[in-house]
Amino acid sequence: MTEIASVRVAARERPEADLVVAGCFEGEEPEAAGMEEKVRHALVRLKGRGGWKGKDEQIAQTDAGPDGPVVTLSGLGARKDFSSVKLERWFSRIAEEARIAGARRLAVLVPGHAETCRSAAERVLRGLALSVYRYDRYQSEADRTNRLEDVAVLPPEGEEEAYRGALERAQTVAAAVAFTRDLA
């Protein structure tokens, strides 16, 4: 059976990851409150780069430091146009970028929005777990490398409890969906 990544809810203070991705809406600051200082400063520098607007699919990234993760600022477009479809596309995009970069551990800083709030916690977690799904039964072992193993979800501020409460069900449903895809 094809495996999906292990998804966990993590604290913002110290996301243990090879790659930290923060979503940022157009014309807004990244929601970096509570992040460790290195990551917070990297996000501020990335947002300050010339040409950064936060447009849908726009990306700015730091280089890997000797003692820190690669930090990516990912544009989500206008807040008013953000939808569950765009959220799912964003998850797929960042999972593929992590796979290509060879990251084993990904931390996703989820911005606050109606599509990511308390009532959407299970959908967000399930979407992240399924974003790494790839049917690879007939691929060689060499083709199965660069597998994302761990996804740490850094929920919007004030939503950590809701995300933790939704985690078990989200993982169960994601595993069932992956199994069903394998059967199909």
OpenMM code with the backbone's topology and positions (N, CA, C; nanometers):
from openmm import Vec3, app, unit

residues = "MET THR GLU ILE ALA SER VAL ARG VAL ALA ALA ARG GLU ARG PRO GLU ALA ASP LEU VAL VAL ALA GLY CYS PHE GLU GLY GLU GLU PRO GLU ALA ALA GLY MET GLU GLU LYS VAL ARG HIS ALA LEU VAL ARG LEU LYS GLY ARG GLY GLY TRP LYS GLY LYS ASP GLU GLN ILE ALA GLN THR ASP ALA GLY PRO ASP GLY PRO VAL VAL THR LEU SER GLY LEU GLY ALA ARG LYS ASP PHE SER SER VAL LYS LEU GLU ARG TRP PHE SER ARG ILE ALA GLU GLU ALA ARG ILE ALA GLY ALA ARG ARG LEU ALA VAL LEU VAL PRO GLY HIS ALA GLU THR CYS ARG SER ALA ALA GLU ARG VAL LEU ARG GLY LEU ALA LEU SER VAL TYR ARG TYR ASP ARG TYR GLN SER GLU ALA ASP ARG THR ASN ARG LEU GLU ASP VAL ALA VAL LEU PRO PRO GLU GLY GLU GLU GLU ALA TYR ARG GLY ALA LEU GLU ARG ALA GLN THR VAL ALA ALA ALA VAL ALA PHE THR ARG ASP LEU ALA".split()
positions = [
    Vec3(0.0839, -0.1185, 0.0000),
    Vec3(0.0000, 0.0000, 0.0000),
    Vec3(0.0879, 0.1242, 0.0000),
    Vec3(0.0473, 0.2233, -0.0723),
    Vec3(0.1176, 0.3501, -0.0761),
    Vec3(0.0994, 0.4205, 0.0565),
    Vec3(0.2075, 0.4752, 0.1071),
    Vec3(0.2007, 0.5427, 0.2356),
    Vec3(0.1814, 0.6927, 0.2167),
    Vec3(0.1209, 0.7533, 0.3164),
    Vec3(0.1083, 0.8980, 0.3197),
    Vec3(0.2000, 0.9481, 0.4303),
    Vec3(0.2276, 1.0758, 0.4301),
    Vec3(0.3162, 1.1325, 0.5313),
    Vec3(0.2487, 1.1336, 0.6673),
    Vec3(0.3289, 1.1241, 0.7679),
    Vec3(0.2805, 1.1397, 0.9038),
    Vec3(0.2565, 1.2889, 0.9260),
    Vec3(0.1376, 1.3229, 0.9701),
    Vec3(0.1036, 1.4630, 0.9950),
    Vec3(0.0903, 1.4816, 1.1451),
    Vec3(0.1486, 1.5896, 1.1946),
    Vec3(0.1387, 1.6203, 1.3365),
    Vec3(0.1159, 1.7698, 1.3536),
    Vec3(0.0569, 1.8056, 1.4643),
    Vec3(0.0368, 1.9465, 1.4976),
    Vec3(0.1534, 1.9860, 1.5865),
    Vec3(0.2248, 2.0900, 1.5466),
    Vec3(0.3454, 2.1319, 1.6185),
    Vec3(0.3312, 2.2742, 1.6688),
    Vec3(0.4116, 2.3056, 1.7680),
    Vec3(0.4166, 2.4420, 1.8208),
    Vec3(0.5015, 2.5277, 1.7277),
    Vec3(0.4690, 2.6542, 1.7194),
    Vec3(0.5407, 2.7451, 1.6307),
    Vec3(0.6830, 2.7751, 1.6773),
    Vec3(0.7092, 2.7618, 1.8059),
    Vec3(0.8374, 2.8054, 1.8614),
    Vec3(0.9568, 2.7368, 1.7967),
    Vec3(0.9462, 2.6102, 1.7694),
    Vec3(1.0607, 2.5363, 1.7159),
    Vec3(1.0123, 2.4243, 1.6245),
    Vec3(0.9760, 2.4578, 1.5022),
    Vec3(0.9330, 2.3513, 1.4107),
    Vec3(1.0545, 2.2716, 1.3642),
    Vec3(1.0603, 2.1478, 1.4026),
    Vec3(1.1721, 2.0632, 1.3620),
    Vec3(1.1454, 2.0164, 1.2197),
    Vec3(1.2137, 2.0822, 1.1245),
    Vec3(1.1890, 2.0529, 0.9839),
    Vec3(1.3095, 2.0909, 0.8995),
    Vec3(1.3164, 2.0302, 0.7814),
    Vec3(1.4189, 2.0660, 0.6831),
    Vec3(1.3731, 2.1868, 0.6022),
    Vec3(1.2410, 2.2012, 0.5905),
    Vec3(1.1811, 2.3068, 0.5099),
    Vec3(1.0608, 2.3630, 0.5842),
    Vec3(1.0576, 2.4943, 0.6006),
    Vec3(0.9440, 2.5627, 0.6626),
    Vec3(0.8777, 2.6459, 0.5533),
    Vec3(0.7485, 2.6238, 0.5311),
    Vec3(0.6737, 2.6998, 0.4303),
    Vec3(0.5643, 2.7792, 0.5006),
    Vec3(0.5604, 2.9085, 0.4717),
    Vec3(0.4578, 2.9952, 0.5292),
    Vec3(0.3735, 3.0525, 0.4174),
    Vec3(0.2419, 3.0393, 0.4285),
    Vec3(0.1511, 3.0994, 0.3326),
    Vec3(0.1316, 3.2461, 0.3674),
    Vec3(0.1237, 3.3292, 0.2632),
    Vec3(0.1095, 3.4726, 0.2852),
    Vec3(0.0130, 3.5302, 0.1812),
    Vec3(-0.0889, 3.6010, 0.2297),
    Vec3(-0.1843, 3.6616, 0.1382),
    Vec3(-0.1276, 3.7887, 0.0759),
    Vec3(-0.1760, 3.8195, -0.0422),
    Vec3(-0.1309, 3.9361, -0.1170),
    Vec3(-0.1481, 4.0640, -0.0349),
    Vec3(-0.0403, 4.1405, -0.0257),
    Vec3(-0.0439, 4.2681, 0.0444),
    Vec3(-0.0416, 4.2583, 0.1954),
    Vec3(-0.0228, 4.1390, 0.2508),
    Vec3(-0.0217, 4.1199, 0.3958),
    Vec3(0.1139, 4.0710, 0.4422),
    Vec3(0.1345, 4.0800, 0.5714),
    Vec3(0.2560, 4.0278, 0.6338),
    Vec3(0.2360, 3.8787, 0.6613),
    Vec3(0.3438, 3.8000, 0.6571),
    Vec3(0.3301, 3.6594, 0.6975),
    Vec3(0.2982, 3.6522, 0.8467),
    Vec3(0.2169, 3.5575, 0.8854),
    Vec3(0.1765, 3.5425, 1.0254),
    Vec3(0.2847, 3.4651, 1.1001),
    Vec3(0.3906, 3.5356, 1.1392),
    Vec3(0.5082, 3.4721, 1.1974),
    Vec3(0.5159, 3.4839, 1.3487),
    Vec3(0.4125, 3.5345, 1.4126),
    Vec3(0.4136, 3.5485, 1.5587),
    Vec3(0.4344, 3.4126, 1.6228),
    Vec3(0.5218, 3.4081, 1.7212),
    Vec3(0.5477, 3.2847, 1.7931),
    Vec3(0.6516, 3.1944, 1.7286),
    Vec3(0.6950, 3.2256, 1.6067),
    Vec3(0.7963, 3.1449, 1.5393),
    Vec3(0.9321, 3.1726, 1.6015),
    Vec3(1.0218, 3.0757, 1.5897),
    Vec3(1.1562, 3.0990, 1.6400),
    Vec3(1.2186, 3.2150, 1.5626),
    Vec3(1.3103, 3.2845, 1.6271),
    Vec3(1.3640, 3.4104, 1.5740),
    Vec3(1.4237, 3.3961, 1.4344),
    Vec3(1.5017, 3.2897, 1.4090),
    Vec3(1.5646, 3.2720, 1.2773),
    Vec3(1.4598, 3.2635, 1.1664),
    Vec3(1.3548, 3.1872, 1.1914),
    Vec3(1.2504, 3.1698, 1.0901),
    Vec3(1.1723, 3.2992, 1.0721),
    Vec3(1.1393, 3.3647, 1.1815),
    Vec3(1.0646, 3.4910, 1.1753),
    Vec3(1.1431, 3.5957, 1.0958),
    Vec3(1.2727, 3.6089, 1.1231),
    Vec3(1.3552, 3.7054, 1.0500),
    Vec3(1.3663, 3.6686, 0.9021),
    Vec3(1.3770, 3.5402, 0.8735),
    Vec3(1.3836, 3.4968, 0.7334),
    Vec3(1.2559, 3.5335, 0.6596),
    Vec3(1.1408, 3.5149, 0.7245),
    Vec3(1.0131, 3.5499, 0.6600),
    Vec3(1.0029, 3.7005, 0.6348),
    Vec3(1.0491, 3.7795, 0.7303),
    Vec3(1.0466, 3.9256, 0.7129),
    Vec3(1.1381, 3.9665, 0.5972),
    Vec3(1.2575, 3.9062, 0.5898),
    Vec3(1.3498, 3.9371, 0.4788),
    Vec3(1.2897, 3.8973, 0.3447),
    Vec3(1.2265, 3.7797, 0.3407),
    Vec3(1.1675, 3.7340, 0.2152),
    Vec3(1.0548, 3.8263, 0.1701),
    Vec3(0.9720, 3.8688, 0.2636),
    Vec3(0.8619, 3.9589, 0.2292),
    Vec3(0.9147, 4.0931, 0.1794),
    Vec3(1.0313, 4.1350, 0.2301),
    Vec3(1.0903, 4.2622, 0.1906),
    Vec3(1.1647, 4.2596, 0.0593),
    Vec3(1.1791, 4.1444, -0.0002),
    Vec3(1.2483, 4.1358, -0.1291),
    Vec3(1.1719, 4.2137, -0.2357),
    Vec3(1.2482, 4.2761, -0.3244),
    Vec3(1.1866, 4.3492, -0.4351),
    Vec3(1.1024, 4.2566, -0.5202),
    Vec3(0.9843, 4.3002, -0.5535),
    Vec3(0.8959, 4.2211, -0.6381),
    Vec3(0.8005, 4.1309, -0.5619),
    Vec3(0.8221, 4.1137, -0.4308),
    Vec3(0.7303, 4.0278, -0.3549),
    Vec3(0.5967, 4.0973, -0.3376),
    Vec3(0.4907, 4.0299, -0.3783),
    Vec3(0.3558, 4.0838, -0.3643),
    Vec3(0.2630, 3.9877, -0.2906),
    Vec3(0.2981, 3.8589, -0.2887),
    Vec3(0.2111, 3.7589, -0.2277),
    Vec3(0.1079, 3.7062, -0.3256),
    Vec3(0.1316, 3.7271, -0.4532),
    Vec3(0.0375, 3.6786, -0.5550),
    Vec3(0.0323, 3.5257, -0.5525),
    Vec3(-0.0789, 3.4727, -0.5996),
    Vec3(-0.1000, 3.3287, -0.6034),
    Vec3(0.0174, 3.2605, -0.6735),
    Vec3(0.0749, 3.1614, -0.6086),
    Vec3(0.1854, 3.0792, -0.6571),
    Vec3(0.3204, 3.1497, -0.6605),
    Vec3(0.3312, 3.2722, -0.6094),
    Vec3(0.4601, 3.3395, -0.6006),
    Vec3(0.5392, 3.2761, -0.4863),
    Vec3(0.6707, 3.2603, -0.5075),
    Vec3(0.7543, 3.1940, -0.4076),
    Vec3(0.8813, 3.2759, -0.3848),
    Vec3(0.9227, 3.2848, -0.2588),
    Vec3(1.0520, 3.3405, -0.2218),
    Vec3(1.1125, 3.2436, -0.1217),
    Vec3(1.2427, 3.2161, -0.1351),
    Vec3(1.3019, 3.1119, -0.0527),
    Vec3(1.4431, 3.1501, -0.0085),
    Vec3(1.4787, 3.1090, 0.1133),
    Vec3(1.6145, 3.1274, 0.1629),
    Vec3(1.6971, 3.0048, 0.1256),
    Vec3(1.8266, 3.0179, 0.1380),
    Vec3(1.9144, 2.9026, 0.1236),
    Vec3(1.9192, 2.8293, 0.2564),
    Vec3(1.9561, 2.7040, 0.2510),
    Vec3(1.9682, 2.6266, 0.3747),
    Vec3(2.0853, 2.6795, 0.4551),
    Vec3(2.0632, 2.7054, 0.5810),
    Vec3(2.1697, 2.7503, 0.6692),
    Vec3(2.2327, 2.6316, 0.7391),
    Vec3(2.3493, 2.6507, 0.7998),
    Vec3(2.4160, 2.5398, 0.8668),
    Vec3(2.3389, 2.4904, 0.9895),
    Vec3(2.2590, 2.5778, 1.0486),
    Vec3(2.1873, 2.5385, 1.1702),
    Vec3(2.0384, 2.5685, 1.1628),
    Vec3(1.9864, 2.5771, 1.0435),
    Vec3(1.8444, 2.6077, 1.0317),
    Vec3(1.7852, 2.5525, 0.9035),
    Vec3(1.6525, 2.5512, 0.8965),
    Vec3(1.5859, 2.4969, 0.7782),
    Vec3(1.5835, 2.5979, 0.6636),
    Vec3(1.5512, 2.5487, 0.5463),
    Vec3(1.5190, 2.6354, 0.4343),
    Vec3(1.3831, 2.6963, 0.4671),
    Vec3(1.3667, 2.8255, 0.4441),
    Vec3(1.2398, 2.8927, 0.4727),
    Vec3(1.1834, 2.9433, 0.3412),
    Vec3(1.0571, 2.9116, 0.3159),
    Vec3(0.9893, 2.9524, 0.1928),
    Vec3(0.8663, 3.0338, 0.2278),
    Vec3(0.8509, 3.1461, 0.1595),
    Vec3(0.7305, 3.2275, 0.1698),
    Vec3(0.6514, 3.2017, 0.0424),
    Vec3(0.5287, 3.1573, 0.0586),
    Vec3(0.4476, 3.1143, -0.0542),
    Vec3(0.3245, 3.2041, -0.0675),
    Vec3(0.3120, 3.2689, -0.1819),
    Vec3(0.1990, 3.3582, -0.2066),
    Vec3(0.0688, 3.2825, -0.2246),
    Vec3(-0.0371, 3.3357, -0.1637),
    Vec3(-0.1696, 3.2738, -0.1710),
    Vec3(-0.2705, 3.3582, -0.2475),
    Vec3(-0.2271, 3.4729, -0.2984),
    Vec3(-0.3192, 3.5604, -0.3695),
    Vec3(-0.4007, 3.6437, -0.2727),
    Vec3(-0.5049, 3.7051, -0.3245),
    Vec3(-0.5908, 3.7926, -0.2439),
    Vec3(-0.6706, 3.7108, -0.1422),
    Vec3(-0.6773, 3.7597, -0.0212),
    Vec3(-0.7500, 3.6912, 0.0865),
    Vec3(-0.8948, 3.6639, 0.0462),
    Vec3(-0.9602, 3.7613, -0.0175),
    Vec3(-1.1021, 3.7472, -0.0527),
    Vec3(-1.1258, 3.6385, -0.1580),
    Vec3(-1.0237, 3.6050, -0.2357),
    Vec3(-1.0377, 3.5036, -0.3406),
    Vec3(-0.9935, 3.3645, -0.2968),
    Vec3(-0.9446, 3.3529, -0.1741),
    Vec3(-0.8932, 3.2254, -0.1261),
    Vec3(-1.0087, 3.1290, -0.1001),
    Vec3(-0.9921, 3.0045, -0.1429),
    Vec3(-1.0986, 2.9048, -0.1297),
    Vec3(-1.0388, 2.7698, -0.0916),
    Vec3(-1.1250, 2.6736, -0.0656),
    Vec3(-1.0766, 2.5398, -0.0324),
    Vec3(-1.0019, 2.4774, -0.1503),
    Vec3(-1.0420, 2.5105, -0.2716),
    Vec3(-0.9735, 2.4592, -0.3901),
    Vec3(-0.8313, 2.5152, -0.3962),
    Vec3(-0.8166, 2.6450, -0.3710),
    Vec3(-0.6830, 2.7052, -0.3711),
    Vec3(-0.5980, 2.6498, -0.2573),
    Vec3(-0.6606, 2.6216, -0.1450),
    Vec3(-0.5891, 2.5641, -0.0318),
    Vec3(-0.5325, 2.4267, -0.0697),
    Vec3(-0.6143, 2.3416, -0.1316),
    Vec3(-0.5691, 2.2089, -0.1735),
    Vec3(-0.4560, 2.2197, -0.2765),
    Vec3(-0.4677, 2.3127, -0.3699),
    Vec3(-0.3618, 2.3322, -0.4692),
    Vec3(-0.2320, 2.3754, -0.4026),
    Vec3(-0.2460, 2.4634, -0.3021),
    Vec3(-0.1270, 2.5094, -0.2299),
    Vec3(-0.0593, 2.3918, -0.1602),
    Vec3(-0.1372, 2.3060, -0.0947),
    Vec3(-0.0797, 2.1892, -0.0283),
    Vec3(-0.0053, 2.1005, -0.1285),
    Vec3(-0.0659, 2.0733, -0.2413),
    Vec3(-0.0026, 1.9888, -0.3426),
    Vec3(0.1263, 2.0517, -0.3931),
    Vec3(0.1225, 2.1810, -0.4153),
    Vec3(0.2391, 2.2538, -0.4661),
    Vec3(0.3548, 2.2479, -0.3668),
    Vec3(0.3279, 2.2736, -0.2391),
    Vec3(0.4379, 2.2747, -0.1431),
    Vec3(0.4889, 2.1327, -0.1147),
    Vec3(0.4022, 2.0333, -0.1206),
    Vec3(0.4473, 1.8952, -0.1026),
    Vec3(0.5385, 1.8538, -0.2177),
    Vec3(0.5048, 1.8924, -0.3389),
    Vec3(0.5880, 1.8601, -0.4548),
    Vec3(0.7215, 1.9338, -0.4471),
    Vec3(0.7194, 2.0598, -0.4062),
    Vec3(0.8442, 2.1357, -0.3902),
    Vec3(0.9328, 2.0708, -0.2849),
    Vec3(0.8740, 2.0253, -0.1759),
    Vec3(0.9507, 1.9592, -0.0703),
    Vec3(1.0116, 1.8296, -0.1225),
    Vec3(0.9348, 1.7553, -0.1988),
    Vec3(0.9848, 1.6297, -0.2550),
    Vec3(1.1013, 1.6552, -0.3490),
    Vec3(1.0872, 1.7531, -0.4369),
    Vec3(1.1937, 1.7861, -0.5321),
    Vec3(1.3194, 1.8334, -0.4598),
    Vec3(1.3010, 1.9098, -0.3529),
    Vec3(1.4145, 1.9608, -0.2760),
    Vec3(1.4796, 1.8524, -0.1902),
    Vec3(1.4147, 1.7374, -0.1786),
    Vec3(1.4695, 1.6286, -0.0996),
    Vec3(1.4434, 1.6422, 0.0496),
    Vec3(1.3487, 1.7272, 0.0874),
    Vec3(1.3162, 1.7453, 0.2291),
    Vec3(1.2437, 1.6222, 0.2809),
    Vec3(1.2799, 1.5795, 0.3980),
    Vec3(1.2127, 1.4677, 0.4634),
    Vec3(1.1087, 1.5181, 0.5631),
    Vec3(1.1346, 1.6363, 0.6191),
    Vec3(1.0460, 1.6934, 0.7211),
    Vec3(1.0046, 1.8337, 0.6763),
    Vec3(0.8750, 1.8541, 0.6683),
    Vec3(0.8172, 1.9799, 0.6230),
    Vec3(0.7345, 2.0403, 0.7351),
    Vec3(0.7491, 2.1706, 0.7567),
    Vec3(0.6630, 2.2428, 0.8502),
    Vec3(0.5835, 2.3441, 0.7695),
    Vec3(0.4522, 2.3451, 0.7886),
    Vec3(0.3648, 2.4345, 0.7135),
    Vec3(0.2985, 2.5310, 0.8108),
    Vec3(0.3297, 2.6592, 0.7942),
    Vec3(0.2685, 2.7644, 0.8750),
    Vec3(0.1399, 2.8045, 0.8052),
    Vec3(0.0269, 2.7602, 0.8603),
    Vec3(-0.1041, 2.7816, 0.8001),
    Vec3(-0.1559, 2.9192, 0.8422),
    Vec3(-0.1886, 3.0061, 0.7465),
    Vec3(-0.2387, 3.1387, 0.7822),
    Vec3(-0.3845, 3.1332, 0.8279),
    Vec3(-0.4219, 3.2290, 0.9100),
    Vec3(-0.5605, 3.2365, 0.9550),
    Vec3(-0.6530, 3.2800, 0.8424),
    Vec3(-0.7627, 3.2095, 0.8269),
    Vec3(-0.8619, 3.2377, 0.7222),
    Vec3(-0.9835, 3.1498, 0.7510),
    Vec3(-1.0969, 3.1824, 0.6943),
    Vec3(-1.2167, 3.0998, 0.7128),
    Vec3(-1.1943, 2.9567, 0.6638),
    Vec3(-1.1076, 2.9373, 0.5633),
    Vec3(-1.0800, 2.8047, 0.5090),
    Vec3(-0.9825, 2.7253, 0.5949),
    Vec3(-0.9240, 2.7893, 0.6978),
    Vec3(-0.8273, 2.7205, 0.7831),
    Vec3(-0.8630, 2.7306, 0.9312),
    Vec3(-0.9799, 2.7810, 0.9621),
    Vec3(-1.0188, 2.8050, 1.1013),
    Vec3(-1.0583, 2.6747, 1.1710),
    Vec3(-1.1029, 2.6888, 1.2917),
    Vec3(-1.1391, 2.5778, 1.3801),
    Vec3(-1.2261, 2.4721, 1.3107),
    Vec3(-1.3287, 2.5140, 1.2414),
    Vec3(-1.4197, 2.4180, 1.1787),
    Vec3(-1.3575, 2.3480, 1.0578),
    Vec3(-1.2485, 2.4019, 1.0062),
    Vec3(-1.1837, 2.3437, 0.8894),
    Vec3(-1.0571, 2.2667, 0.9253),
    Vec3(-1.0278, 2.2526, 1.0536),
    Vec3(-0.9029, 2.1899, 1.0973),
    Vec3(-0.8853, 2.0493, 1.0400),
    Vec3(-0.9902, 1.9672, 1.0475),
    Vec3(-0.9778, 1.8301, 0.9973),
    Vec3(-0.9503, 1.8288, 0.8469),
    Vec3(-1.0180, 1.9148, 0.7720),
    Vec3(-0.9969, 1.9203, 0.6267),
    Vec3(-0.8538, 1.9638, 0.5940),
    Vec3(-0.8012, 2.0596, 0.6687),
    Vec3(-0.6642, 2.1067, 0.6465),
    Vec3(-0.5651, 1.9930, 0.6728),
    Vec3(-0.5800, 1.9259, 0.7843),
    Vec3(-0.4887, 1.8171, 0.8188),
    Vec3(-0.4980, 1.7020, 0.7187),
    Vec3(-0.6191, 1.6671, 0.6811),
    Vec3(-0.6398, 1.5598, 0.5828),
    Vec3(-0.5793, 1.5995, 0.4477),
    Vec3(-0.5993, 1.7245, 0.4091),
    Vec3(-0.5444, 1.7726, 0.2827),
    Vec3(-0.3929, 1.7673, 0.2800),
    Vec3(-0.3302, 1.8035, 0.3901),
    Vec3(-0.1840, 1.7964, 0.3958),
    Vec3(-0.1352, 1.6524, 0.3920),
    Vec3(-0.2032, 1.5630, 0.4619),
    Vec3(-0.1633, 1.4215, 0.4597),
    Vec3(-0.1746, 1.3648, 0.3183),
    Vec3(-0.2795, 1.4001, 0.2477),
    Vec3(-0.3007, 1.3466, 0.1132),
    Vec3(-0.2197, 1.4189, 0.0059),
    Vec3(-0.1667, 1.5354, 0.0378),
    Vec3(-0.0919, 1.6116, -0.0623),
    Vec3(0.0348, 1.5393, -0.1069),
    Vec3(0.0838, 1.4477, -0.0268),
    Vec3(0.2055, 1.3757, -0.0624),
    Vec3(0.1761, 1.2400, -0.1265),
    Vec3(0.0486, 1.2060, -0.1418),
    Vec3(0.0115, 1.0762, -0.1979),
    Vec3(0.0648, 1.0618, -0.3406),
    Vec3(0.1286, 0.9478, -0.3658),
    Vec3(0.1730, 0.9111, -0.5006),
    Vec3(0.1603, 0.7601, -0.5122),
    Vec3(0.0934, 0.7146, -0.6147),
    Vec3(0.0842, 0.5703, -0.6361),
    Vec3(0.2172, 0.5251, -0.6944),
    Vec3(0.2909, 0.4457, -0.6189),
    Vec3(0.4255, 0.4084, -0.6618),
    Vec3(0.4525, 0.2575, -0.6548),
    Vec3(0.3469, 0.1809, -0.6589),
    Vec3(0.3623, 0.0358, -0.6453),
    Vec3(0.4547, -0.0237, -0.7507),
    Vec3(0.4495, 0.0252, -0.8729),
    Vec3(0.5273, -0.0329, -0.9818),
    Vec3(0.6550, 0.0456, -1.0112),
    Vec3(0.6938, 0.1336, -0.9221),
    Vec3(0.8185, 0.2071, -0.9399),
    Vec3(0.9308, 0.1329, -0.8695),
    Vec3(1.0509, 0.1537, -0.9206),
    Vec3(1.1663, 0.0921, -0.8560),
    Vec3(1.1922, 0.1616, -0.7233),
    Vec3(1.2703, 0.0974, -0.6407),
    Vec3(1.3032, 0.1562, -0.5099),
    Vec3(1.3735, 0.2910, -0.5275),
    Vec3(1.4546, 0.3040, -0.6305),
    Vec3(1.5250, 0.4301, -0.6559),
    Vec3(1.4262, 0.5437, -0.6851),
    Vec3(1.3152, 0.5111, -0.7514),
    Vec3(1.2147, 0.6127, -0.7832),
    Vec3(1.1310, 0.6519, -0.6618),
    Vec3(1.1407, 0.5733, -0.5567),
    Vec3(1.0629, 0.6018, -0.4357),
    Vec3(1.1410, 0.6877, -0.3356),
    Vec3(1.2579, 0.7334, -0.3742),
    Vec3(1.3369, 0.8181, -0.2851),
    Vec3(1.2762, 0.9574, -0.2797),
    Vec3(1.3341, 1.0397, -0.1973),
    Vec3(1.2839, 1.1766, -0.1776),
    Vec3(1.1394, 1.1756, -0.1302),
    Vec3(1.1111, 1.0893, -0.0372),
    Vec3(0.9766, 1.0791, 0.0177),
    Vec3(0.9652, 1.1680, 0.1406),
    Vec3(0.8645, 1.2507, 0.1414),
    Vec3(0.8348, 1.3359, 0.2550),
    Vec3(0.7768, 1.2478, 0.3647),
    Vec3(0.8426, 1.2441, 0.4804),
    Vec3(0.8027, 1.1519, 0.5861),
    Vec3(0.7201, 1.2171, 0.6962),
    Vec3(0.7428, 1.3452, 0.7200),
    Vec3(0.6805, 1.4107, 0.8345),
    Vec3(0.6337, 1.5504, 0.7936),
    Vec3(0.5081, 1.5798, 0.8221),
    Vec3(0.4536, 1.7128, 0.7965),
    Vec3(0.4068, 1.7700, 0.9299),
    Vec3(0.4738, 1.8759, 0.9728),
    Vec3(0.4350, 1.9450, 1.0957),
    Vec3(0.3444, 2.0607, 1.0570),
    Vec3(0.2247, 2.0611, 1.1100),
    Vec3(0.1291, 2.1675, 1.0823),
    Vec3(0.1370, 2.2685, 1.1957),
    Vec3(0.1618, 2.3934, 1.1594),
    Vec3(0.1662, 2.5024, 1.2562),
    Vec3(0.0371, 2.5805, 1.2352),
    Vec3(-0.0654, 2.5532, 1.3175),
    Vec3(-0.1988, 2.6101, 1.2951),
    Vec3(-0.2017, 2.7621, 1.3109),
    Vec3(-0.3071, 2.8240, 1.2592),
    Vec3(-0.3250, 2.9680, 1.2819),
    Vec3(-0.3309, 2.9945, 1.4324),
    Vec3(-0.2925, 3.1127, 1.4713),
    Vec3(-0.2930, 3.1474, 1.6136),
    Vec3(-0.4303, 3.1239, 1.6751),
    Vec3(-0.4295, 3.0603, 1.7926),
    Vec3(-0.5525, 3.0336, 1.8657),
    Vec3(-0.6268, 2.9096, 1.8206),
    Vec3(-0.5766, 2.8391, 1.7204),
    Vec3(-0.6462, 2.7221, 1.6659),
    Vec3(-0.5768, 2.5903, 1.6981),
    Vec3(-0.4694, 2.5937, 1.7772),
    Vec3(-0.3911, 2.4733, 1.8031),
    Vec3(-0.4756, 2.3622, 1.8667),
    Vec3(-0.5596, 2.3967, 1.9622),
    Vec3(-0.6421, 2.2965, 2.0299),
    Vec3(-0.7390, 2.2285, 1.9318),
    Vec3(-0.8010, 2.3064, 1.8451),
    Vec3(-0.8935, 2.2506, 1.7462),
    Vec3(-0.8203, 2.1573, 1.6505),
    Vec3(-0.7002, 2.1950, 1.6105),
    Vec3(-0.6217, 2.1117, 1.5198),
    Vec3(-0.5801, 1.9813, 1.5886),
    Vec3(-0.5373, 1.9906, 1.7131),
    Vec3(-0.4991, 1.8692, 1.7861),
    Vec3(-0.6196, 1.7748, 1.8002),
    Vec3(-0.7372, 1.8311, 1.8251),
    Vec3(-0.8578, 1.7504, 1.8392),
    Vec3(-0.9007, 1.6837, 1.7097),
    Vec3(-0.8665, 1.7424, 1.5970),
    Vec3(-0.9067, 1.6885, 1.4668),
    Vec3(-0.8033, 1.5941, 1.4064),
    Vec3(-0.6862, 1.5853, 1.4667),
    Vec3(-0.5747, 1.5124, 1.4065),
    Vec3(-0.6016, 1.3629, 1.3861),
    Vec3(-0.6496, 1.2944, 1.4861),
    Vec3(-0.6684, 1.1490, 1.4755),
    Vec3(-0.7675, 1.1131, 1.3643),
    Vec3(-0.8797, 1.1805, 1.3608),
    Vec3(-0.9801, 1.1525, 1.2566),
    Vec3(-0.9253, 1.1871, 1.1185),
    Vec3(-0.8541, 1.2976, 1.1074),
    Vec3(-0.7986, 1.3383, 0.9782),
    Vec3(-0.7003, 1.2344, 0.9258),
    Vec3(-0.6147, 1.1814, 1.0130),
    Vec3(-0.5188, 1.0799, 0.9701),
    Vec3(-0.5891, 0.9505, 0.9290),
    Vec3(-0.6914, 0.9133, 1.0020),
    Vec3(-0.7667, 0.7919, 0.9696),
    Vec3(-0.8346, 0.8047, 0.8336),
    Vec3(-0.8992, 0.9163, 0.8106),
    Vec3(-0.9677, 0.9382, 0.6830),
    Vec3(-0.8669, 0.9469, 0.5691),
    Vec3(-0.7543, 1.0155, 0.5908),
    Vec3(-0.6518, 1.0270, 0.4862),
    Vec3(-0.5962, 0.8902, 0.4486),
    Vec3(-0.5721, 0.8047, 0.5474),
    Vec3(-0.5224, 0.6698, 0.5191),
    Vec3(-0.6252, 0.5898, 0.4402),
    Vec3(-0.7531, 0.6052, 0.4734),
    Vec3(-0.8593, 0.5354, 0.4011),
    Vec3(-0.8703, 0.5853, 0.2574),
    Vec3(-0.8578, 0.7155, 0.2381),
    Vec3(-0.8624, 0.7724, 0.1026),
    Vec3(-0.7445, 0.7211, 0.0199),
    Vec3(-0.6241, 0.7178, 0.0786),
    Vec3(-0.5066, 0.6684, 0.0082),
    Vec3(-0.5244, 0.5210, -0.0307),
    Vec3(-0.5788, 0.4413, 0.0612),
    Vec3(-0.6045, 0.2995, 0.0328),
    Vec3(-0.7041, 0.2848, -0.0819),
    Vec3(-0.8090, 0.3654, -0.0796),
    Vec3(-0.9097, 0.3618, -0.1854),
    Vec3(-0.8485, 0.4009, -0.3194),
    Vec3(-0.7621, 0.5002, -0.3188),
    Vec3(-0.6936, 0.5397, -0.4433),
    Vec3(-0.6080, 0.4259, -0.4949),
    Vec3(-0.5405, 0.3558, -0.4055),
    Vec3(-0.4589, 0.2425, -0.4467),
    Vec3(-0.5446, 0.1342, -0.5131),
    Vec3(-0.6617, 0.1097, -0.4552),
    Vec3(-0.7502, 0.0083, -0.5122),
    Vec3(-0.8014, 0.0483, -0.6507),
    Vec3(-0.8271, 0.1763, -0.6671),
    Vec3(-0.8786, 0.2249, -0.7958),
    Vec3(-0.7724, 0.2145, -0.9019),
] * unit.nanometer
topology = app.Topology()
chain = topology.addChain("A")
for resn in residues:
    res = topology.addResidue(resn, chain)
    for name in ("N", "CA", "C"):
        topology.addAtom(name, app.Element.getBySymbol(name[0]), res)
